[in-house]
Amino acid sequence: MDGTDVLELVGQRVRARRMERQWTRRELAERSGLSLRFLVQVESGRANISVKRLAELAEAFDLEPADLLDTRVRDAPRVVALLGLRGAGKTTIGKQLARRLRARFVELDRRIEKAAEISIGELFSMYGEDHYRRLERETLTQVLAENRPTVLATGGGIVTSPDTYALLAKSAITVWLRAAPEDHWNRVVSQGDRRPMADHPQAMADLRALLARREPLYAKANYAIETSGRSAFEIVDEIQSKVFIM
C-alpha cells in the first residue's frame, strides 16, 4: 500500500467513524480542533496529515492513532446486495459503492440474461415467472460461489422468492434502498422509459400497491437506507459506514 492508498484509507476511516456517530463535518472539526476545510481534504484522501493532527482526530473518536492507520480491513462483507423496486437506484448506487469498496459490480438480471441468451422481458413472456425464478436462484448461487468482493444489484422481486431470499440473506449483507413511489416512478421515466405510463392509467396506483406489498419483505434486509432527496454520494457514504467496518 503506497502513501496515496494510506491517505485514502484514513479518509474512509474518518468518514465512516463520523457517520457512525451521526456527526456533521463541522461537529468533528470542533471536536478535533481541525479546520473544516482541512477535514474535507482528509475525508477525500487528499490531505497529507501530520502525526499530531492524526492524533487529534483519533482522540475526537476516542481511538488510538493506529486505529486510523491499520491497513488490515476487518469484518468486510464479501457481498453487499442492494434490494428495492425498479427505480430504487441500485445500478447507480451499486457502481459507485463498488468503486469505493474496490469490489466488482454485478447486476443479477444481466447475468440471467447472459445465461438465458434472451432479455428478461422475453424470458417472462416466453417461459413465465417460475422459470425466471429458477434461473435467478441458479445465477445467484453461481455469483456467490465465485467468492469475490461484490456489490450485487438484485431484481426487484427477489424478496418474493423465499428460498432465494434466504440464500441471499445468509451469504450477503443486504441493503434496502428505500424510496417513495413517486421517486421510483420519476427515476424510471427520467431514464427515458415511458412504459410505466403507456396505456396504463392505473400505473401509479399499481406501483403504490406493489411497494406496500413488498415493504415488509424489503424491511427484513440488514439495513434500510432512505434515498429520497439525497445525493448518490451521501447514500454511498451511509452504506459504507454501516456495512464496511474498517
C-alpha positions in Angstrom: 0.0 0.0 0.0 1.6 3.3 -1.1 1.2 6.7 0.5 -1.8 7.7 -1.6 -3.6 4.5 -0.6 -2.9 5.2 3.1 -4.4 8.7 2.8 -7.5 7.3 1.1 -7.8 4.7 3.8 -7.5 7.2 6.6 -10.1 9.4 4.9 -12.5 6.4 4.6 -12.0 5.5 8.3 -12.6 9.1 9.4 -15.7 9.5 7.3 -17.1 6.1 8.5 -16.5 6.8 12.1 -18.0 10.3 11.8 -21.2 8.9 10.2 -21.4 6.2 12.8 -21.7 8.9 15.4 -24.0 11.0 13.2 -21.7 14.0 13.4 -21.5 16.7 10.8 -18.1 17.6 9.5 -18.4 20.8 11.4 -19.0 18.9 14.6 -15.9 16.8 14.1 -13.9 19.8 13.2 -14.9 21.4 16.5 -14.2 18.3 18.5 -10.8 17.7 16.9 -9.6 21.2 16.6 -9.0 20.8 12.8 -10.4 23.3 10.3 -13.5 22.3 8.4 -11.6 22.9 5.1 -8.8 20.5 6.2 -11.2 17.9 7.4 -12.9 17.9 3.9 -9.4 17.2 2.4 -8.8 14.4 4.9 -12.0 12.6 4.2 -11.4 12.9 0.4 -8.0 11.3 0.9 -6.1 14.4 -0.3 -4.7 15.7 2.9 -1.1 14.9 3.8 -2.0 14.7 7.5 0.7 15.1 10.2 1.1 12.7 13.1 -0.1 15.5 15.5 -3.3 16.1 13.6 -3.9 12.4 13.2 -3.7 12.0 16.9 -6.2 14.9 17.4 -8.6 13.2 15.1 -8.2 9.8 16.8 -8.8 11.5 20.2 -12.0 13.0 19.0 -13.3 9.5 18.2 -11.8 8.1 21.5 -9.4 5.9 19.4 -5.7 5.4 19.1 -4.0 6.9 16.0 -3.1 3.3 15.0 -6.8 2.6 14.6 -7.0 5.1 11.8 -3.8 3.7 10.1 -4.3 0.0 10.4 -4.2 -1.3 6.9 -6.0 -4.5 7.8 -9.6 -4.5 6.8 -11.8 -6.3 9.3 -15.3 -7.7 9.0 -15.5 -6.7 5.4 -18.5 -8.4 3.8 -17.7 -10.4 0.6 -21.1 -9.5 -0.9 -23.2 -6.4 -0.4 -26.6 -6.9 -2.0 -28.8 -4.0 -2.9 -32.6 -4.5 -2.8 -35.5 -2.4 -4.0 -38.1 -1.9 -6.7 -37.1 -0.7 -10.1 -36.0 2.9 -9.9 -34.5 2.5 -6.4 -31.1 3.4 -7.7 -29.5 0.0 -7.4 -27.3 0.4 -10.5 -26.2 4.0 -9.9 -25.5 3.4 -6.2 -24.1 0.0 -6.8 -21.5 1.2 -9.3 -20.3 4.0 -7.0 -20.3 1.7 -3.9 -18.3 -0.9 -5.8 -15.7 1.7 -6.8 -15.5 2.9 -3.2 -15.1 -0.6 -1.8 -12.8 -1.8 -4.7 -15.2 -4.6 -5.4 -16.8 -5.7 -8.7 -20.3 -4.6 -9.5 -22.8 -7.3 -10.7 -26.4 -6.9 -11.9 -28.1 -10.2 -11.3 -30.6 -9.6 -14.1 -27.8 -9.0 -16.6 -26.2 -12.3 -15.6 -29.6 -14.1 -16.0 -30.0 -12.6 -19.5 -26.5 -13.8 -20.4 -27.3 -17.3 -19.2 -30.7 -17.4 -20.9 -29.4 -15.6 -24.1 -32.6 -13.5 -24.1 -33.8 -10.4 -22.4 -35.7 -10.5 -19.0 -38.8 -9.3 -20.8 -38.6 -12.1 -23.3 -37.9 -14.6 -20.7 -41.0 -13.7 -18.7 -43.1 -13.6 -21.9 -41.9 -17.0 -23.3 -41.4 -19.1 -20.1 -43.1 -17.3 -17.3 -42.1 -16.2 -13.8 -41.5 -19.6 -12.4 -38.7 -20.3 -14.9 -37.3 -16.9 -14.3 -37.2 -17.5 -10.5 -35.3 -20.8 -11.1 -32.7 -19.1 -13.2 -32.5 -16.3 -10.6 -31.6 -18.7 -7.9 -29.2 -20.7 -10.1 -27.4 -17.5 -11.2 -27.3 -16.1 -7.6 -25.7 -19.4 -6.5 -23.1 -19.1 -9.2 -22.2 -15.5 -8.3 -21.9 -16.4 -4.6 -19.7 -19.4 -5.4 -17.2 -17.1 -7.2 -16.3 -15.8 -3.7 -15.2 -12.4 -4.8 -15.9 -9.0 -3.1 -19.0 -7.9 -4.9 -21.7 -5.3 -4.9 -24.8 -7.0 -6.2 -27.8 -5.3 -7.7 -30.7 -7.7 -7.4 -34.0 -7.9 -9.2 -36.9 -6.1 -7.6 -38.9 -9.3 -6.9 -36.1 -11.4 -5.4 -37.6 -10.9 -2.0 -40.8 -12.7 -3.1 -38.9 -16.0 -3.6 -38.4 -17.3 0.0 -35.6 -19.8 -0.7 -33.6 -17.4 -2.9 -34.0 -14.5 -0.4 -32.9 -16.8 2.4 -29.8 -17.8 0.4 -29.0 -14.1 -0.2 -29.6 -13.1 3.4 -27.3 -16.0 4.6 -24.5 -15.1 2.2 -24.5 -11.3 1.9 -25.1 -8.1 3.7 -28.5 -6.9 2.4 -29.3 -3.2 1.9 -32.8 -1.9 1.0 -32.7 1.3 -1.0 -35.9 2.8 0.2 -37.7 5.4 -1.8 -41.2 6.9 -2.2 -43.4 5.6 -5.0 -43.0 9.0 -6.8 -39.2 8.7 -6.7 -39.3 5.2 -8.2 -41.6 6.5 -10.9 -39.7 9.6 -11.7 -36.3 7.8 -11.9 -37.6 5.3 -14.4 -39.2 8.0 -16.5 -36.1 10.2 -16.4 -34.1 7.3 -17.8 -36.3 7.6 -20.9 -38.5 4.7 -20.2 -42.1 5.7 -20.8 -43.5 2.2 -20.4 -44.9 2.8 -16.9 -47.4 5.3 -18.3 -48.2 3.7 -21.7 -51.9 2.7 -21.9 -52.0 2.2 -18.2 -53.8 5.0 -16.3 -53.6 3.0 -13.0 -49.8 2.5 -13.2 -49.1 4.8 -10.2 -51.8 3.1 -8.1 -50.4 -0.3 -9.0 -46.8 0.9 -8.1 -48.0 2.0 -4.7 -49.8 -1.3 -4.1 -46.7 -3.3 -5.2 -44.4 -1.3 -2.9 -46.8 -1.7 0.0 -46.9 -5.5 -0.5 -43.2 -5.8 -0.7 -42.2 -3.4 2.0 -42.4 -6.0 4.8 -40.1 -8.2 2.8 -37.6 -5.5 2.0 -37.7 -4.5 5.7 -36.0 -7.8 6.5 -32.8 -6.5 5.0 -29.9 -5.9 7.3 -30.1 -2.1 6.6 -32.7 0.2 5.1 -31.2 3.3 3.5 -33.5 6.3 2.7 -32.7 7.6 -0.8 -35.4 10.2 -1.4 -34.0 13.7 -1.6 -30.4 12.6 -1.2 -27.4 12.5 -3.4 -25.7 9.3 -4.5 -22.5 10.4 -2.6 -24.5 10.7 0.6 -26.2 7.3 0.1 -22.9 5.6 -0.7 -21.3 7.2 2.4 -24.1 5.9 4.7 -23.9 2.4 3.2 -20.2 2.2 3.6 -20.4 3.4 7.2 -22.8 0.7 8.1 -21.6 -2.4 6.2 -17.9 -1.9 5.6 -16.4 -1.8 9.1 -12.8 -0.6 8.9 
